[in-house]
Amino acid sequence: MDQAWKKQGINLKPGTVIHGKWHQNRYVIKRKIGQGAIGTVYLCDCNGQYGALKISKNATSMTVEVNVLKSLEKVQGNCLGPSLLDVDDWEMSPNSKCSFYVMEYLQGEPITRFISRHGHEWTPIFMLQLLDDLEHLHQAGWVFGDFKSENLIVIPHPPTVRWIDVGGTTQIGRAIKEYTEFYDRGYWGLGSRKAEPSYDLFALVMVFLNIYYPKRFEKGANPKATLLKKLNDVRQLRGYKECLKKALLGGYQSSADMRRDLMNTINAAEHRKRPKRRSRYANGARAPLAEGSGIILAALFYYLSSLMLP
Amino acid sequence: MKKGTLKQILLITDGCSNKGEDPTVTAALCREQGITVNVIGILDDDQTEEPEGLQEVEDIALSGGGISQLVYKQALSQTVQTVTKQAMTQTLQGFVNQELKQILGDNQSLEEIEPEKRGEIMEVVEDMGETCDLEVLVLTDTSASMHDKLPTVKEALLDLSISLNARIGRNRFCIFNFPGKRKAIENVLDWSPKLDSISTIFPKLTSGGITPTGPAIKEAMYQFGKKGLLKKLRDEDGPGVEEAGH
């Protein structure tokens, strides 16, 4: 009987009321917003406030996830995951029980869609944002583990990437708890499954490769060569190719190192563009190319200034 | 709490047994000896529904105290490691539940405890899972129908070794095939900490029509008791012996 639950997840109709056994809170289910390996996520309403409610029959795995969310909340001054609002059980019937927890509801759009709608200028911005978050996470002794596009969402005003599923987060030094083959360096034969910062940096590059190869790709006979070729072929990533390649090959010991490198690469590229743009201004003819780099600069400036202001 | 060694049999098969003892009986026997039996049933690409014959897969795992999963061969790698790890957690959680019953009375299990406390207990279970030693005996069905699936099985086992060797605790694997030429099972790889060496030994396989799953499980059970293994473990007991949790 439990088998059936595992396969289908828990299907709740909109309007279902979930009553917490321990804390007595009432949640009204609005609609399904996600389905993971462990549980199903619903948008719910609790006294007029929206929340994301994850529900599952697997009390063990749910408890592990809650532990991670709690630990991440202790990481100072950073919103690494969604904040945790409630943890409880729901007795559907006398002999059928589920575990659930409620998180802050983050409304945004998938990173892949955001970039295709708003332009590739955002790619380096999101890389820098993610590297910054990763640095905080690693400093706190954790590795994200199951880093993939589906676990990232871009919230607007200002556009910021946030992590929505932290279930794979693992203490540094242990074995990665959860992973997805495409993003896993072990699968590509490029490293172990030990939780260390370089594990996340590999997956980060794969997130951006996935944006340009939405259907992903097979590893082929020589996984390493396949990967480097695929990276090389993406025009939009060409500017940061060396930096990304180094991350794929495990060349960075920390997220901060990679961020510094990436920042330098971006600055150097902007520098090269600048004189060109000035001369065009002098001629009074504004080229579309200059406009593009202007947007990048503006976006970069916006992002950097948002970092300065706490 | 003294750190122990978890023992698992991982049976990889694609159909039902047709010779010898009932595999659910031999799996139950394993369970009584503290060995968990996990079963992975490989589906053919054209099998859409769960076939009747593979009900046995679930039954063996249930009586062996383990986990079962039906899977298409493409997804085998990830399934093998998930099943192994989930089974470890399940076993460890079983121990913890037993302890809880002794301390708190018969009706107490993890689910009966409020969520806050449950979190602390799961932390202990996770610690144990990360640090305990693990012995996995992989038992591969090499009857005729498995023939085209064996390269995938090999890859999945190498992948399992990558996953488990990232743990802090020590691992030991061995691989047996069944049916063997003269015996119920045949040793392909003796107990070793890594599975790297299988690439050379796996392809030579005999395939026949019989699938003596029951006798194979029973024979596999005895491999854990082999004196050589115990001695080896004691001799190497130097590093990595520590208390996991309290």
Interface residues (C-beta under 8 A of the other chain):
Chain A: Q3 W22 A59 T60 T63 V64 V66 N67 K70 V87 D88 D89 K97 S99 G173 R174 A175 I176 E181 G186 Y187 S192 R193 K194 A195
Chain B: E58 S77 Q78 T89 Q90 Q93 L110 E111 E114 P115 E116 R118 G119 M122 E123 V125 E126 E130 D159 I162 S163 L164 N165 A166 R167 I168
